[in-house]
């Protein structure tokens, strides 16, 4: 049994329960106590009816949704810290859940449906292997956070996985693949077959990745998680099992890490010189992290679209 309480009533409630149980039952009633901070108003004042600064959680739920309130409380529940509650902080939680909703809509628009038989160990494309590695890291980190009652860390890891890894990078990486059109000339049969297979792999991987993020969000935001899971064809909410994912991620992490470095560096360079995002210039790739020529062939379209360069070549 675990007791959840605020620090202000440890003596008045927790210690008295222990003493009364020891007196009446001759045993300790619980072994663990989770002590959280107080929910205060936006100025850090303790809520009081006489002050008129009480924030009604039901009003917040009606305005932003129960899941947004739950996520916000989890995200802000750092040990030793009181929660300064306001509409603005709940809006942050709502915006994150709206982002996840839009991710599911993007997946649906591109034909992504959760495949129960999908095996992450079968993927071969570096982009797909990379997002699977990100999902695995996030799931393990969230598991550890929940075990240690670090609900703030769990909410933050999920946020980073969805917003950064999935939305900012993976979805942008695979857009050119999903948007590839079939060729119509007589020599296009092999190309079209490879394109079709790659699209299927991307769709299956994306649906799988989104569902795993939804599943680890479920304890914090159950209502939207259940809804979005069904939207992608995954009826049951079960905790992801990632221990049996035994892919070698080193090469894919190296390649995608370099890809992110190039895109970030070009964007930063443009900003430094006050260039417009759509202004284009040539880029030369140097170094020995990867096979430069193969890297360019594989990712030149992604780099061109995301960083705004017209040509990438090796010296």
C-alpha positions as CSV (number, residue, x, y, z in Angstrom):
1,X,0.0,0.0,0.0
2,X,1.2,3.5,-0.9
3,X,0.0,6.7,0.8
4,X,-0.1,9.9,-1.3
5,X,-0.1,13.1,0.7
6,X,1.1,16.7,0.8
7,X,4.1,17.6,3.0
8,X,1.9,19.9,5.2
9,X,0.0,17.1,6.8
10,X,2.8,14.5,7.4
11,X,2.5,14.8,11.2
12,X,-1.3,15.5,11.3
13,X,-2.2,12.6,9.0
14,X,0.6,10.2,8.1
15,X,2.3,9.8,11.4
16,X,-1.0,9.6,13.3
17,X,-2.2,6.7,11.0
18,X,1.1,4.9,11.8
19,X,0.8,5.4,15.5
20,X,-2.9,4.4,15.6
21,X,-2.3,1.3,13.6
22,X,0.6,0.3,15.8
23,X,-1.5,0.9,18.9
24,X,-4.6,-0.9,17.6
25,X,-3.3,-3.5,15.1
26,X,0.3,-3.9,16.2
27,X,1.6,-3.4,12.6
28,X,2.7,-0.6,10.2
29,X,-0.2,0.1,7.8
30,X,2.0,1.0,4.8
31,X,5.6,0.9,3.7
32,X,5.8,3.8,1.3
33,X,4.6,7.4,1.3
34,X,4.7,9.6,-1.8
35,X,4.9,13.2,-0.7
36,X,4.0,15.9,-3.2
37,X,4.1,19.6,-3.2
38,X,1.1,21.9,-2.7
39,X,-1.0,23.2,-5.5
40,X,-0.9,27.0,-5.2
41,X,-2.1,29.8,-7.3
42,X,-0.1,31.4,-10.1
43,X,1.6,33.8,-7.6
44,X,2.7,30.9,-5.3
45,X,0.1,31.7,-2.6
46,X,-1.7,28.9,-0.8
47,X,-5.3,28.7,-2.1
48,X,-7.9,30.0,0.3
49,X,-11.6,30.7,0.1
50,X,-11.1,33.9,2.1
51,X,-8.5,35.1,-0.4
52,X,-10.7,34.1,-3.3
53,X,-7.8,32.5,-5.2
54,X,-9.1,29.0,-5.3
55,X,-8.8,27.3,-8.7
56,X,-11.6,24.8,-9.3
57,X,-10.1,21.7,-11.0
58,X,-13.5,20.9,-12.5
59,X,-13.6,24.3,-14.2
60,X,-10.1,23.6,-15.7
61,X,-11.3,20.1,-16.8
62,X,-14.3,21.6,-18.6
63,X,-12.2,24.3,-20.2
64,X,-9.1,22.3,-21.3
65,X,-10.0,18.6,-20.7
66,X,-9.3,16.3,-17.9
67,X,-6.2,14.8,-19.6
68,X,-4.6,18.2,-20.1
69,X,-5.1,18.9,-16.3
70,X,-3.7,15.4,-15.4
71,X,-0.7,15.8,-17.7
72,X,0.1,19.3,-16.4
73,X,0.0,18.1,-12.8
74,X,2.3,15.2,-13.6
75,X,4.7,17.4,-15.6
76,X,4.9,19.9,-12.7
77,X,5.2,17.4,-9.8
78,X,8.9,17.8,-9.2
79,X,10.1,16.7,-5.7
80,X,10.3,19.6,-3.3
81,X,8.5,21.9,-5.5
82,X,5.0,23.4,-5.2
83,X,2.8,23.6,-8.2
84,X,1.8,27.1,-9.3
85,X,-1.4,26.4,-11.1
86,X,-2.9,28.7,-13.8
87,X,-4.7,28.6,-17.1
88,X,-1.4,29.2,-18.9
89,X,0.3,26.1,-17.6
90,X,-2.7,23.9,-18.3
91,X,-2.7,25.3,-21.9
92,X,0.8,23.9,-22.2
93,X,-0.5,20.4,-21.4
94,X,-3.4,20.9,-23.8
95,X,-1.1,22.0,-26.6
96,X,1.0,18.8,-26.2
97,X,-2.0,16.6,-26.4
98,X,-3.2,18.6,-29.4
99,X,0.2,17.9,-31.0
100,X,-0.2,14.2,-30.4
101,X,-3.7,14.4,-31.9
102,X,-2.3,16.0,-35.0
103,X,0.4,13.3,-35.2
104,X,-2.3,10.7,-35.4
105,X,-4.1,12.7,-38.1
106,X,-0.9,12.9,-40.1
107,X,-0.4,9.1,-39.8
108,X,-4.0,8.5,-40.9
109,X,-3.6,10.8,-43.9
110,X,-0.6,8.8,-45.0
111,X,-2.1,5.4,-44.7
112,X,-0.5,4.4,-41.4
113,X,-2.4,1.6,-39.6
114,X,-1.2,-0.3,-36.6
115,X,-0.1,-3.8,-37.6
116,X,-0.3,-6.3,-34.8
117,X,2.2,-8.6,-36.6
118,X,4.8,-5.8,-37.1
119,X,8.2,-6.9,-35.7
120,X,10.6,-4.0,-35.0
121,X,13.6,-6.4,-35.4
122,X,12.8,-6.8,-39.1
123,X,13.3,-3.2,-40.2
124,X,16.4,-2.3,-42.2
125,X,16.1,1.4,-43.2
126,X,18.2,3.6,-40.9
127,X,15.4,6.1,-40.4
128,X,13.1,3.4,-39.2
129,X,15.8,1.8,-37.0
130,X,16.5,5.2,-35.5
131,X,12.9,6.0,-34.4
132,X,12.6,2.5,-33.0
133,X,15.7,3.1,-30.9
134,X,14.2,6.4,-29.7
135,X,11.0,4.6,-28.7
136,X,12.9,2.0,-26.8
137,X,15.0,4.5,-24.9
138,X,11.8,6.5,-24.1
139,X,9.9,3.5,-22.9
140,X,12.7,2.3,-20.6
141,X,13.2,5.9,-19.2
142,X,9.5,6.2,-18.5
143,X,9.4,2.8,-16.8
144,X,12.3,3.9,-14.5
145,X,10.6,7.2,-13.8
146,X,7.4,5.6,-12.7
147,X,9.2,3.1,-10.5
148,X,10.9,6.0,-8.7
149,X,7.6,8.0,-8.5
150,X,9.2,10.7,-10.8
151,X,6.0,11.5,-12.7
152,X,7.5,14.8,-13.8
153,X,10.3,12.9,-15.5
154,X,7.9,10.5,-17.1
155,X,5.8,13.3,-18.5
156,X,8.9,15.1,-19.8
157,X,10.4,12.0,-21.4
158,X,7.1,11.4,-23.3
159,X,7.0,15.0,-24.3
160,X,10.5,14.9,-25.7
161,X,9.9,11.6,-27.5
162,X,6.8,12.8,-29.2
163,X,7.6,16.4,-29.9
164,X,11.3,16.1,-30.7
165,X,12.1,12.7,-31.9
166,X,8.8,11.8,-33.6
167,X,7.5,15.2,-34.8
168,X,10.5,17.5,-35.3
169,X,12.7,14.8,-36.9
170,X,11.2,11.4,-37.9
171,X,8.0,12.7,-39.5
172,X,10.0,15.4,-41.4
173,X,12.6,12.8,-42.5
174,X,10.0,10.4,-44.0
175,X,7.7,12.9,-45.7
176,X,9.7,12.6,-49.0
177,X,9.4,8.8,-48.9
178,X,5.6,8.9,-48.2
179,X,5.2,11.5,-51.0
180,X,7.1,9.6,-53.7
181,X,5.1,8.9,-56.8
182,X,5.2,5.9,-58.9
183,X,7.0,6.1,-62.3
184,X,5.2,5.3,-65.5
185,X,8.0,4.5,-67.9
186,X,8.6,0.9,-69.0
187,X,11.8,0.6,-66.9
188,X,10.2,1.7,-63.6
189,X,9.1,-1.7,-62.4
190,X,12.0,-2.2,-60.0
191,X,11.9,1.4,-58.7
192,X,8.1,1.2,-58.1
193,X,8.5,-2.1,-56.2
194,X,11.2,-0.7,-53.9
195,X,9.2,2.5,-53.3
196,X,6.1,0.5,-52.4
197,X,8.0,-1.7,-50.0
198,X,9.8,1.2,-48.4
199,X,6.5,3.1,-48.0
200,X,5.0,0.1,-46.3
201,X,7.9,-0.2,-43.9
202,X,7.7,3.5,-43.0
203,X,3.9,3.4,-42.5
204,X,4.2,0.3,-40.3
205,X,7.0,1.8,-38.3
206,X,5.3,5.1,-37.8
207,X,2.1,3.5,-36.7
208,X,4.0,1.3,-34.3
209,X,6.0,4.2,-32.9
210,X,3.0,6.4,-32.4
211,X,1.1,3.6,-30.6
212,X,4.0,3.0,-28.2
213,X,4.1,6.6,-27.2
214,X,0.3,6.6,-26.7
215,X,0.6,3.5,-24.5
216,X,3.2,5.0,-22.2
217,X,1.1,8.2,-22.0
218,X,-2.0,6.2,-21.0
219,X,-1.4,6.2,-17.2
220,X,-1.2,10.0,-17.3
221,X,-3.8,10.9,-20.0
222,X,-6.1,7.8,-20.4
223,X,-9.0,9.3,-22.3
224,X,-7.2,10.7,-25.3
225,X,-4.8,7.7,-25.3
226,X,-7.7,5.3,-25.6
227,X,-9.3,7.4,-28.4
228,X,-6.2,7.8,-30.4
229,X,-5.1,4.2,-30.0
230,X,-8.4,3.1,-31.6
231,X,-8.0,5.6,-34.4
232,X,-4.8,3.8,-35.5
233,X,-6.3,0.4,-35.2
234,X,-4.9,-0.7,-31.8
235,X,-7.8,-1.6,-29.6
236,X,-6.0,-2.8,-26.5
237,X,-3.8,-0.5,-24.3
238,X,-0.9,-2.6,-23.1
239,X,2.5,-1.5,-21.8
240,X,5.1,-1.8,-24.5
241,X,7.5,-4.7,-24.3
242,X,10.8,-3.4,-25.7
243,X,13.4,-5.7,-24.0
244,X,13.2,-8.2,-27.0
245,X,14.1,-5.4,-29.5
246,X,17.7,-6.5,-30.2
247,X,18.6,-4.4,-33.3
248,X,22.0,-3.0,-33.7
249,X,21.3,0.7,-33.6
250,X,24.9,2.0,-33.7
251,X,25.1,2.6,-37.5
252,X,21.6,4.2,-37.8
253,X,22.2,6.4,-34.7
254,X,25.5,7.6,-36.3
255,X,23.9,8.3,-39.6
256,X,20.8,10.1,-38.3
257,X,22.9,11.9,-35.8
258,X,25.0,13.3,-38.6
259,X,21.9,14.1,-40.6
260,X,20.5,16.1,-37.7
261,X,23.9,17.9,-37.2
262,X,24.0,19.0,-40.8
263,X,20.4,20.3,-40.8
264,X,20.9,22.1,-37.5
265,X,24.2,23.6,-38.6
266,X,22.8,24.9,-41.9
267,X,19.8,26.4,-40.1
268,X,22.0,28.0,-37.5
269,X,24.3,29.4,-40.3
270,X,21.3,31.0,-42.1
271,X,20.1,32.6,-38.9
272,X,23.6,34.0,-38.1
273,X,23.8,35.6,-41.6
274,X,20.1,36.7,-41.4
275,X,19.2,34.6,-44.4
276,X,15.7,33.6,-45.3
277,X,14.8,30.0,-44.6
278,X,14.1,29.3,-48.3
279,X,17.4,30.8,-49.5
280,X,19.6,28.1,-50.9
281,X,23.3,27.5,-51.1
282,X,25.8,24.6,-51.8
283,X,27.1,22.5,-49.0
284,X,30.2,20.3,-49.1
285,X,30.3,17.3,-46.7
286,X,33.7,16.4,-45.2
287,X,34.7,13.9,-42.5
288,X,34.9,10.2,-41.9
289,X,31.9,9.5,-39.7
290,X,30.1,7.7,-42.5
291,X,30.6,6.9,-46.2
292,X,30.0,10.4,-47.6
293,X,29.0,9.4,-51.1
294,X,26.4,6.9,-49.9
295,X,25.2,9.2,-47.2
296,X,24.6,12.0,-49.8
297,X,22.7,9.7,-52.1
298,X,20.5,8.5,-49.3
299,X,19.7,11.8,-47.6
300,X,20.3,14.6,-50.2
301,X,16.6,15.1,-50.7
302,X,15.9,15.3,-47.0
303,X,18.8,17.7,-46.4
304,X,17.7,19.9,-49.4
305,X,14.1,20.1,-48.2
306,X,14.7,20.5,-44.4
307,X,17.9,22.7,-44.6
308,X,17.3,24.6,-47.9
309,X,20.4,23.5,-49.8
310,X,20.5,22.9,-53.5
311,X,23.5,20.5,-53.7
312,X,25.5,18.3,-51.3
313,X,28.7,16.8,-52.6
314,X,31.9,15.3,-51.2
315,X,35.4,16.7,-52.0
